[in-house]
Amino acid sequence: MLVIKDVLVSDEIVSEKFICDLNACKGACCTEGDYGAPVDAAEMETISRLLPTIGEFLSPRSLELISKKGPFTYYEKAKTWGTTCHEEGDCVFLVRDPTGISWCGIEQSWREGKTDFRKPISCHLYPLRVTTNEIAGFEAWNYDRWDICKAACTLGKKQSMPVYRFVSEAIIRYKGADFYDELDAAAHHLLSDSKEEK
């Protein structure tokens, strides 16, 4: 376990390898699971404000569901707000390209320069998952294992890409460059120690 400022970082964030392989999984993380992408209050306000623009990229059925249920749902089991999902599991912000790969409509609007918000940080950080202990005042970062990501693990090992480096851009967005640099230095130290033990 690494301790970076007020964050407890699982060793797996450093030791496990991961690179999303969309050609293999087709973006299944946007279509499977028990609930939508976790969002905080600020993200809900931002996405709601940008919804008219984001909506240009969404399917008619998603726009209809949003009009009926809203873009967000409170998931009692997870005790969190998340993006609304269709009955079969598709995130309401999901869009598919001609090859069948699922993309985020929020991110698509950002990529085309229509908005300045990329996507929920929970999606951007994946497969890194953040849990917060508000009483103790710290966060815990863990590696989320999901069988639909086997191809990502294989590709990550092939290219020797640690989880934390794969999501480096998201970490910097979330915690800043100084935090990432400190994590990177601690990761190098951890990896060098493990090599010496072998």
C-alpha positions as MATLAB code, in Angstrom:
seq = 'MLVIKDVLVSDEIVSEKFICDLNACKGACCTEGDYGAPVDAAEMETISRLLPTIGEFLSPRSLELISKKGPFTYYEKAKTWGTTCHEEGDCVFLVRDPTGISWCGIEQSWREGKTDFRKPISCHLYPLRVTTNEIAGFEAWNYDRWDICKAACTLGKKQSMPVYRFVSEAIIRYKGADFYDELDAAAHHLLSDSKEEK';
ca = [
       0.000    0.000    0.000;
       1.281    3.441   -0.948;
       0.309    6.608    0.909;
       0.302    9.732   -1.248;
      -0.892   12.789    0.669;
      -4.388   11.792    1.897;
      -4.789    8.848   -0.499;
      -4.165    5.163    0.151;
      -3.114    3.589   -3.141;
      -3.304   -0.180   -3.582;
      -0.081   -1.798   -4.798;
      -2.109   -3.290   -7.661;
      -2.510    0.179   -9.165;
       1.251   -0.016   -9.744;
       1.835   -3.722  -10.325;
      -1.122   -4.671  -12.549;
      -1.046   -3.911  -16.274;
      -3.932   -2.472  -18.291;
      -4.741   -0.827  -21.638;
      -8.315   -0.616  -22.892;
      -8.748   -2.742  -26.008;
     -11.931   -1.386  -27.563;
     -11.635   -3.611  -30.615;
     -11.999   -6.599  -28.289;
     -14.523   -5.411  -25.686;
     -16.481   -2.921  -27.837;
     -16.791   -0.608  -24.823;
     -18.671   -3.134  -22.704;
     -18.121   -1.112  -19.517;
     -20.743    1.327  -20.880;
     -23.271   -1.448  -21.472;
     -22.841   -3.821  -18.532;
     -22.944   -3.559  -14.774;
     -25.509   -3.012  -12.051;
     -25.656    0.759  -12.248;
     -24.494    3.771  -14.245;
     -21.275    5.725  -13.942;
     -20.933    7.297  -10.467;
     -21.221   11.092  -10.531;
     -20.865   13.749   -7.855;
     -23.023   16.828   -7.358;
     -20.725   19.122   -9.345;
     -20.644   16.707  -12.286;
     -24.423   16.382  -12.270;
     -24.783   20.162  -12.369;
     -22.256   20.458  -15.214;
     -23.707   17.642  -17.313;
     -27.259   18.959  -16.802;
     -26.144   22.395  -17.963;
     -24.448   20.927  -21.045;
     -27.254   18.477  -21.830;
     -28.662   20.426  -24.810;
     -25.253   20.175  -26.518;
     -24.479   16.608  -25.406;
     -27.955   15.597  -26.549;
     -26.940   16.270  -30.153;
     -24.808   13.117  -29.966;
     -27.341   10.838  -28.247;
     -29.861    8.433  -29.738;
     -33.588    9.284  -29.793;
     -34.297    6.473  -27.319;
     -31.736    7.878  -24.868;
     -33.180   11.357  -25.199;
     -36.633    9.908  -24.517;
     -35.412    8.094  -21.396;
     -33.697   11.237  -20.148;
     -36.942   13.175  -20.627;
     -38.810   10.556  -18.574;
     -36.321    9.639  -15.836;
     -33.676   12.336  -15.996;
     -29.980   11.868  -16.791;
     -29.144   10.587  -13.298;
     -30.478    7.928  -10.959;
     -29.810    7.273   -7.272;
     -28.693    3.653   -6.900;
     -29.703    2.523   -3.435;
     -27.524   -0.599   -3.398;
     -24.385    1.353   -4.281;
     -25.427    4.383   -2.207;
     -24.472    6.720   -5.033;
     -25.831    8.797   -7.848;
     -24.980    7.550  -11.309;
     -25.913    8.021  -14.929;
     -29.302    6.599  -15.841;
     -29.276    3.295  -17.733;
     -31.646    1.585  -20.136;
     -33.231   -1.657  -18.951;
     -30.682   -3.794  -20.815;
     -27.818   -1.935  -19.125;
     -26.707    0.650  -21.692;
     -25.687    3.977  -20.161;
     -28.034    6.698  -21.369;
     -25.006    8.643  -22.672;
     -23.731    5.729  -24.755;
     -23.340    6.104  -28.502;
     -22.207    3.392  -30.946;
     -20.053    3.886  -34.004;
     -20.537    1.924  -37.270;
     -18.168   -0.820  -36.037;
     -20.330   -1.472  -32.967;
     -17.916    0.095  -30.471;
     -19.575    2.005  -27.641;
     -18.397    5.529  -26.886;
     -19.410    8.169  -24.377;
     -21.631   10.860  -25.877;
     -20.387   13.300  -23.238;
     -16.799   12.688  -24.305;
     -17.732   12.810  -27.976;
     -19.080   16.336  -27.564;
     -15.846   17.264  -25.750;
     -13.673   15.728  -28.494;
     -15.471   17.794  -31.097;
     -14.888   20.977  -29.110;
     -18.542   21.496  -28.252;
     -18.024   21.423  -24.453;
     -15.210   21.798  -21.936;
     -16.211   18.784  -19.798;
     -14.708   15.451  -20.842;
     -16.706   12.845  -18.898;
     -17.356   11.762  -15.281;
     -14.081   11.287  -13.434;
     -15.195    7.784  -12.388;
     -15.173    6.779  -16.067;
     -11.931    8.585  -16.842;
     -10.115    6.860  -13.948;
     -11.357    3.347  -14.707;
     -10.151    0.650  -13.833;
      -9.010    2.686  -10.832;
     -11.859    2.984   -8.333;
     -12.007    5.624   -5.601;
     -13.770    5.167   -2.275;
     -13.901    7.909    0.343;
     -13.948    7.656    4.117;
     -15.257   11.093    5.047;
     -15.000   10.442    8.788;
     -11.323    9.454    8.655;
     -10.657   11.990    5.927;
      -8.910    9.818    3.358;
      -9.477    8.183   -0.011;
      -8.664    4.623   -1.004;
      -7.707    3.777   -4.587;
      -8.143    0.200   -5.734;
      -7.857   -1.747   -8.960;
     -11.272   -2.957  -10.118;
     -11.098   -6.399  -11.711;
     -13.830   -7.127  -14.253;
     -13.931  -10.152  -16.543;
     -14.992   -8.021  -19.517;
     -11.560   -6.357  -19.299;
      -9.465   -9.498  -19.876;
      -8.337   -8.209  -23.266;
      -7.235   -4.951  -21.616;
      -5.131   -6.906  -19.124;
      -3.555   -8.910  -21.940;
      -2.745   -5.783  -23.955;
      -1.434   -4.021  -20.849;
       0.948   -6.894  -20.095;
       2.083   -6.993  -23.706;
       2.988   -3.310  -23.588;
       4.015   -3.307  -19.904;
       1.594   -0.503  -18.996;
       0.807   -0.157  -15.262;
      -2.734    0.850  -14.354;
      -1.663    4.187  -12.880;
       0.193    5.170  -16.049;
      -2.717    4.159  -18.258;
      -4.953    6.566  -16.319;
      -2.255    9.208  -15.768;
      -4.221   11.909  -17.599;
      -7.259   11.233  -15.420;
      -5.181   11.247  -12.216;
      -3.666   14.606  -13.162;
      -7.142   15.946  -13.934;
      -8.415   14.682  -10.573;
      -5.482   15.369   -8.248;
      -3.016   17.526  -10.157;
       0.414   17.021  -11.711;
       2.294   17.221   -8.393;
       0.242   14.373   -6.971;
       0.874   12.236  -10.055;
       4.620   12.927   -9.947;
       4.703   11.853   -6.292;
       2.758    8.698   -7.126;
       5.065    7.945  -10.048;
       8.163    8.313   -7.852;
       6.659    6.067   -5.171;
       5.702    3.518   -7.839;
       9.259    3.410   -9.198;
      10.546    2.878   -5.653;
       8.013    0.103   -5.029;
       8.860   -1.656   -8.291;
      12.614   -1.420   -7.687;
      12.166   -2.895   -4.202;
      10.138   -5.800   -5.569;
      12.812   -6.530   -8.185;
      15.523   -6.565   -5.504;
      13.485   -9.024   -3.414;
      13.345  -11.399   -6.385;
];
